[in-house]
Amino acid sequence: MAKPVNFFCFAPQARQVALVGDFNDWRPDAHPMIRQPDGSWHVVIPLNHGHHHYQFLVDNHPTLDPRATGIARNEKNERVSLIAIS
């Protein structure tokens, strides 16, 4: 059963931000984020129980989430953010 999860990225100078991860095959067009008045970016997506790897693409630059549950490595041995959904 999927549950809605809020993602926030503080990037006031960014022109675009997207959420990419194992839940959307790392596709930048799958979850574009919406700019908020305070300069943060937001998106809500449904995630299933378990651990998920993800990153923010801030103007196409991979960026870790400082609020993530932890840091993991993807299949290319790159650092990615980790979230645990229970």
TAPEVEN-V285266 format. One line per field, one symbol per residue. ss: DSSP state (a for helix, b for strand, c for the rest). phi: phi as a letter, one per 20 degrees, with the letter a starting at -180 (. if undefined). A space follows every 50 residues. Layout:
BEGIN
ss->???
phi->???
END
This chain:
BEGIN
ss->ccbbbbbbbbccccccbbbbbccccccccccbcbbccccbbbbbbbbccb bbbbbbbbccbbbccccccbbbbcccccbbbbbbbc
phi->.fcfcedccebfefebccdcafeclmefefcfedfdgenecbbdcecegp dcebbedelmdfcfefeffadcdefemefcfccddd
END
